[in-house]
Amino acid sequence: MPIHLLSACNPPAWVIANLQRMFAKFFWSNTVGNSSKHWTS
């Protein structure tokens, strides 16, 4: 789902919560092999 679509409609709170969970899992739980690698700034 394109993010700009969220500005045109008002999605339910559970949709926003699921998107935030997926983004957090992608950025903070990136695994390489068996070890977890965290993104840093």
Secondary structure, 3 states (H helix, E strand, C coil): CCCCHHHHCCCCHHHHHHHHHHHHHHHHCEEECCEEECCCC
